[in-house]
Amino acid sequence: MTVRFERVAPILPVRDVRAALAHYWQLGFTVTAYDEAAADPVYGFLDRDGVGLHLALVPDLEPERSTVACYLYVGDADALHAAWRAANAGGRLTAVADTPYGLREFAHIDPDGNLLRVGSPMPAPTGEKADG
C-alpha cells in the first residue's frame, strides 16, 4: 500500500493566540481561532494560498530561547518581503539576499521568536555577454 502525504502544517508556539493571529493577519494570512468565541483561544490557524501554519498557546514561552523554524517557498521573495516590510507588523525582518544554493531568501522572526525563512528561485541571469 502506498500512502501519499497531503500537506503539512507546522505548529508555532505563541504566548497569546489572538495577538499572533493579528500579527499574521497584517502579513496577509487568513486567520482563524480554534474557538472564535473564547476570549483567550488556545489554538489558531493561518492560511495563505493553501499553505497552512498552526498556532498553539504556550504561556511560559521565552521568545529569545525559541528554536522553532519553518521554511516557506514562495513565487517571489522580493515582492513578499516588500509587502511584509510595508505591513510594519512587528517582529524582525532580514534583508533579501541571494544564497549559494540558488534561492533568493529572507527571514522573519515573529514576536514569539518563531523563525520563518522565506525563499524563491533566483532569477536566471540576463544580458550576459559571450566571450570572443
PyMOL commands that set and color helices and strands:
alter all, ss='L'
color gray80, all
select helices_A, chain A and resi 17-26+63-65+77-87
alter helices_A, ss='H'
color red, helices_A
select strands_A, chain A and resi 11-14+30-33+43-48+51-57+69-73+92-93+97-98+103-109+115-121
alter strands_A, ss='S'
color yellow, strands_A
deselect
rebuild
show_as cartoon
